[in-house]
Amino acid sequence: MGEIADMMLDGTMCQQCGVWMHEGEDGPGFPQTCSDCRQSNNRAEHVAAGQEKIACPICKKRVKKVGLQDHQRDAHGQAS
């Protein structure tokens, strides 16, 4: 393998974007992900799972997108 691949595998560089971790020192010996990549991955997982929050058009309360119809039914008596 190449040097960059080795550094990603030993945790010296982020396994996704390649940013230096641990101030360029040797990594812990296993692949790691930087905080920016972890945040973007978590956001993508929430959106994919329907956990993205949106504002209710009636009361502006933020609810999960998949639960909006239930919220409107329970809180506002609206059958969608």
DAJO-V641588 format. One record per pair of residues at least 24 apart in sequence whose ideal C-beta (glycine too) atoms are under 10 Angstrom apart, sorted by the first residue. I is the first residue (numbers start at 0). J is the second residue. Records with the same first field share a line. If there is no record, write none. Layout:
# DAJO-V641588
I=J ; J
This chain:
# DAJO-V641588
7=31
13=37
15=39 ; 40
